[in-house]
Amino acid sequence: MAAARARLHQGDGGLLRPDAVTHLFGQLVEKARVPRIRLHDLRHTHATLALSAGVDIKVVSDRLGHSTSAITRDLYTHVVPAVARTAAESIAAAVPYTRRARGADVSAVLALETAGGDERGPPRRKTAGQTVSRQGDLNP
């Protein structure tokens, strides 16, 4: 391993040889007794975790060195739907819901009616802009 480190070290500030970095990484993985993983797999893991955590795709793209965020989006489309779902759920949780009696003269767009137990109903926890009545109903 010392020989690999010697080839890796460039005392003059020169570029590192990619094959030497890859070889050293392989030795470190083996020594650590962790499942084999390629050095390049760490790059994908970083991007996937960052996108899943909600990091803006432009930031991830810049960190990966992609020339455009479209490249990042094309490569990591498997992560984007999960991110989009999380964003939609966050937005939906912020929408104020109200319970109205059936037949009330209120636009369906402005007031969402829900039947008891309807899984599409309003969130059961308080969200921004809502208060909870004595009966436990959420009100805007």
C-alpha positions as CSV (number, residue, x, y, z in Angstrom):
1,M,0.0,0.0,0.0
2,A,2.9,2.3,0.6
3,A,3.9,2.0,-3.1
4,A,0.4,3.0,-4.1
5,R,0.5,6.0,-1.8
6,A,3.9,7.0,-3.3
7,R,2.5,6.9,-6.8
8,L,-0.5,8.8,-5.6
9,H,1.5,11.6,-4.0
10,Q,2.6,14.4,-6.3
11,G,5.0,16.6,-4.3
12,D,5.1,19.1,-7.1
13,G,1.4,19.7,-7.1
14,G,0.9,17.8,-10.3
15,L,-2.3,16.0,-11.2
16,L,-3.0,12.6,-9.6
17,R,-3.1,9.6,-11.8
18,P,-6.7,8.3,-11.9
19,D,-5.6,4.6,-12.0
20,A,-3.5,5.2,-8.8
21,V,-6.4,6.7,-7.0
22,T,-8.7,3.9,-8.1
23,H,-6.1,1.3,-7.0
24,L,-5.6,2.9,-3.6
25,F,-9.4,3.1,-3.1
26,G,-9.7,-0.6,-3.9
27,Q,-7.1,-1.4,-1.3
28,L,-8.8,0.7,1.3
29,V,-12.1,-0.9,0.7
30,E,-10.5,-4.3,1.0
31,K,-8.7,-3.3,4.2
32,A,-11.9,-1.9,5.7
33,R,-13.7,-5.2,5.0
34,V,-16.7,-3.4,3.5
35,P,-18.6,-4.6,0.5
36,R,-16.8,-3.9,-2.8
37,I,-17.8,-0.6,-4.3
38,R,-16.2,1.3,-7.2
39,L,-14.9,4.7,-6.6
40,H,-17.3,6.1,-9.2
41,D,-20.2,4.6,-7.3
42,L,-19.5,7.1,-4.5
43,R,-20.3,9.9,-6.9
44,H,-23.7,8.4,-7.7
45,T,-24.4,7.8,-4.1
46,H,-23.6,11.4,-3.2
47,A,-25.9,12.7,-6.0
48,T,-28.8,10.3,-5.1
49,L,-28.6,11.2,-1.4
50,A,-28.4,14.9,-2.1
51,L,-31.4,14.9,-4.4
52,S,-33.4,12.7,-2.0
53,A,-32.5,15.1,0.8
54,G,-34.1,17.9,-1.2
55,V,-30.9,19.6,-2.4
56,D,-31.7,21.8,-5.4
57,I,-30.8,20.0,-8.7
58,K,-28.7,23.0,-9.8
59,V,-26.5,22.7,-6.7
60,V,-26.1,18.9,-7.2
61,S,-25.3,19.5,-10.9
62,D,-22.6,22.1,-10.0
63,R,-21.0,19.7,-7.4
64,L,-20.9,16.9,-9.9
65,G,-19.3,19.3,-12.5
66,H,-22.1,18.8,-15.1
67,S,-22.3,21.6,-17.7
68,T,-26.1,21.8,-17.2
69,S,-28.6,20.6,-14.7
70,A,-30.4,18.8,-17.6
71,I,-27.6,16.3,-17.6
72,T,-28.0,15.7,-13.9
73,R,-31.8,15.4,-14.3
74,D,-31.4,12.9,-17.1
75,L,-28.9,10.8,-15.1
76,Y,-30.9,10.8,-11.8
77,T,-34.5,10.7,-13.0
78,H,-35.1,7.7,-10.6
79,V,-34.6,10.1,-7.7
80,V,-36.6,13.1,-9.0
81,P,-40.1,11.4,-8.7
82,A,-39.5,10.8,-5.0
83,V,-38.3,14.4,-4.6
84,A,-41.4,15.7,-6.5
85,R,-43.7,13.6,-4.4
86,T,-42.2,15.0,-1.2
87,A,-42.6,18.5,-2.6
88,A,-46.2,17.9,-3.5
89,E,-46.9,16.5,0.0
90,S,-45.3,19.5,1.6
91,I,-47.3,21.9,-0.5
92,A,-50.6,20.0,0.2
93,A,-49.9,20.0,3.9
94,A,-49.7,23.8,3.8
95,V,-53.1,24.2,2.1
96,P,-55.7,25.3,4.6
97,Y,-58.7,22.9,4.6
98,T,-62.1,23.5,6.1
99,R,-65.1,21.2,6.8
100,R,-68.4,22.5,5.6
101,A,-71.9,21.0,5.8
102,R,-73.0,19.2,2.6
103,G,-74.9,21.5,0.3
104,A,-73.2,24.7,1.5
105,D,-72.9,27.3,-1.2
106,V,-69.1,27.3,-1.4
107,S,-66.9,26.8,-4.5
108,A,-65.3,23.3,-4.5
109,V,-62.1,25.0,-5.4
110,L,-62.1,27.3,-2.3
111,A,-63.4,24.8,0.2
112,L,-62.6,21.1,0.1
113,E,-65.3,18.9,1.6
114,T,-64.3,15.5,3.0
115,A,-66.3,12.6,4.2
116,G,-65.3,11.0,7.5
117,G,-62.4,8.6,6.9
118,D,-61.8,9.7,3.4
119,E,-58.0,9.2,2.8
120,R,-58.0,12.2,0.4
121,G,-59.2,14.5,3.2
122,P,-57.3,17.2,5.0
123,P,-54.2,16.5,7.0
124,R,-54.8,15.3,10.5
125,R,-52.1,17.6,11.9
126,K,-52.0,21.3,12.2
127,T,-50.3,23.1,9.3
128,A,-49.3,26.7,8.7
129,G,-52.3,29.0,8.8
130,Q,-54.7,26.6,10.5
131,T,-56.2,26.4,13.9
132,V,-57.9,23.5,15.6
133,S,-61.4,23.8,16.9
134,R,-62.6,22.2,20.1
135,Q,-64.0,19.2,18.1
136,G,-60.5,18.7,16.7
137,D,-61.4,19.9,13.2
138,L,-58.8,21.8,11.3
139,N,-59.9,25.3,10.3
140,P,-58.2,28.0,8.3
